[in-house]
Amino acid sequence: MNRVLFVEGPDEAALRAFAAGLSSPWRLLSRPEQGLFLLEATGAGEEAESEAAAMKDVRAWAFVVVEERPGG
């Protein structure tokens, strides 16, 4: 079972610093017109979700992957 963690917030540097400590693959998405960044980390555990949720001005949530289309 694979989890995907999402962390949304306005502080790009804070999200980058958090992501640097993750051992799982991640990518950082930007929505400039809203001043928001979204960090997506595949395989991050529940501890990472708790740490992210404790950050200032951040929303964090995770989903379990139930189906995936093979890349190509």
Order of alpha helices (4+ residues) and beta strands (2+ residues): beta-alpha-beta-beta-alpha-beta
